Amino acid sequence: MSVRQSLLALLREGPRYGALLKADFEARTGGVWPLNVGQVYTTLARLERDGLVVGDGKPDEEGRIAYRLTEAGRAEADSWWLAPVGVAEPARDELVIKLALAIATPTVDPYAVIQTQRGATMRHLQELTRLKVALTAPLTAPPASIGVDPELLVLEHRLFAVEAQLRWLDHAEASLAANPAPRHTHPAAPTAQPAPINGTTTRVTAPPISHPAHTVPTGGTP
């Protein structure tokens, strides 16, 4: 998420101080990505350093300074709307990294990782579904304007992402079941060499030490 570009986009509508930028951003995105007010002011300071915003007048009675776009800031805000968001190199996903490491680590059960994550993801999906039901409940009075609710659009993006994660977990579990890990084998114990008896040596070969084979369950909780 680009806080920098989001603040520029909001300032495109007119001067605002930091706390108002934070409130406007969270209101328009349904509170999905809460901002720290300190992060907002740090970003504003960098934008001012880069010549994209300037303080708009004197502080108000509460000591707050509103910021407005410069011409360079206005141009960058306008260009952002038509610039595609990069998809070639997605952000690192902790779940993907965790499961990849679990599969490659003999002492970790990847099925347990999948089951734990699936349970948490299902609970989150149910919570998002309840939010959507509440958000789309019939209103007692007609809305002031007709159009797409940006908060609902953000919520639906989250729903799609959570559903995709569940499908990926199912795919990962099916792949593990179809391609079980190889059985772990251990080398045979060295051949015993007993002391000579009556001047002759009897060669005795010790049987290999038997270890329980590591098996991977075919699915579900091990």
N, C-alpha and C positions, 0 to 999 in steps of 0.2 A: 504494500500500500504506500503511495506517495503522499506524505503529508504536505510536502512542499507544493506540489501541483494542486492539491485539494484546497489549500489556503489561497493560492493565487486565483483559483476558480471562484471562490466565495468573495474575494475582494474585488473581483470583476464587477460585482453588483453594487459596490459602494464601500466606503471606509468602514472598518470595524476594529474594535480592540480585541485582544487575545481571548478573553473569557467568552465574548460573543461569538467569535469564530469557532471556538470549541463547542458551544451550545448548538450553533447552526449545523456544524458538521455532523454531530451525533443525532440531531433531530432528523436530518435528511437521509441518514443511513440506518435509521432504526436502532441506533445504539449498538450496532454490531461491533464496531471498532471504537471503543471509547478512547478519547485522547486525554493525555495528561496536560494540564494547562501550562506546566513548565516546558513540555515538549513544544507546545504551540509558540510560546515566546522565544524559545531557542531557535525555532525554524524562522520566525519573523526576523530575528536578529541576523540570521544568515542571508535572508532575502534582502534585508536592508544593506548588508555588506556588499551583496552582488548587484546592487543598484536596481532591484526589482520592486521594492516598496520604500515608502518614506513615512515618517510620522506626520500625521495630519493635524497640525495645530498644537495647542497646549494641552496638558493633561486636564481631565475633567475634575469635578469636586472630589472624586474618589481616587484621583491620581492615575487614572487609566489614559493611555495614549492610543488613539485610533490610528490605524495604518491605511494607506491608500496605495494603489498601484502607480508606478511610473509608466512611461510609454513602453519601456523595455519589458516591464512586468505584464502590461496589458497584452503585448505581442506574444509573450510566452504563454500566457493563459489561453489566448485564442488558438495558438498552434497546438496546444495539448489536446483539444477536443478532437482534432482530425488525425492525430498521431496514433498509430496502432500500438497496443500494449504488447510487449515482447512475450512470446510463448515458446521460443526455441529452447530457452534454458529456464525451466520452472524453478521456483524456490525449493530449497531442500525440505523434504517432507520427513519429519522425525519417525513417523510410523513406517514408511518405506525403508528407511535406514535401519530401524530396529529389527524389522522382520528379516531383511537381507542378512544382517549380522547373526540373528538367531538361527537361520538355516545353515549358516557356515560354521556355527559353534557347536561342537558335539555335546557339550554339557548343558545346552539350553534346548528346551522342547518348543519348537515353533508353533505347534498346535495350541499350547497353553497361551502363547502370545496372541494368537489369532482369536481364541475364544474370549480372552479377557477384553481385547479391543472390540470385538463384535458386541459384547454386552454393553460396554460404555457407549458405543456408537448408536446402538438401538435405543438406549435411554435418551440420548440427545435427539435422535430423530423424533421420538414421541413428544419431547418437549417442544421442538420446532413445529410439529404438526398442531399441537394445542395452541401455539402462538398464532399460527396461520388461521385456525378456526376462529379465534377471538378477533383477529384483524379483519376477517372477511364476514363477520356476523352482520346481518341486516341492520341498518341504522334506523332509528326512530324518526329521523328527519332526513330529507334528501341532502346529499353533500353540496357544499357551496360551489364546487366546480366538478366537471367531469374529466376524467383522465386517469392515467396509470398512477397508482400510489407508489412512490419510490421506496417507501419502507417495505411494502409487500414485495416489490421486485428484489430487494436485497435479501429478504427472508427466503424467497423462492430459490435464489442462487445458493443459499446455504443448504436448503433442502436437497437440491440437485447434487451438491458436493458430498453431503452425508450419504445419500443413496448410492452414489458412485463408489464411495469408500466401502460400503457394505458389499457391493458387487465385486470389488477388487479383492476383498478378504475371502469371499466365496471362491473366487478364481485361484487365489494363492493356496487355499486349503485343498482344492481339487488337484492342483498341480503337484502338491506334496504327496497326496495319496497315489497319484498316477506314476510318480517317479520317486519311490522310496529311497532313502539314503542307503548306501552300500553297507553290508554287514561288516563290523569291525573284527578283524582277525589279529591274532597274536602269534609271533614266531614260536616254534617248538623249543622246548627246553634243551640245553646242550646235552650231548650224549655223555652218559656217566662212564667213567673209567675206573673200575674197582681195582683194588690192590691185587697183585699176583697171588694165586692160591696153588700150592704144590708145584711151583715153578712154571705154571701156565697162567695165561691171562684170559679170563672169560669176558667177552665184549657184551655188555648189556645196553640196550637202547631204551631210554626212558620214554614213556608215552608223552605226547604233547599235553601241556597243561590246559585243561578245559576252562574256558571263561564263558559266562552267559553272554549270548549274542545280544547286541543292542538292536532292538527292533523299534520301528516307528509305527505308531498306531495309524489305522486307516482313516481316522477322523474323529472329531469330537474331543472331549476332554480326556487326557491320558489317565 
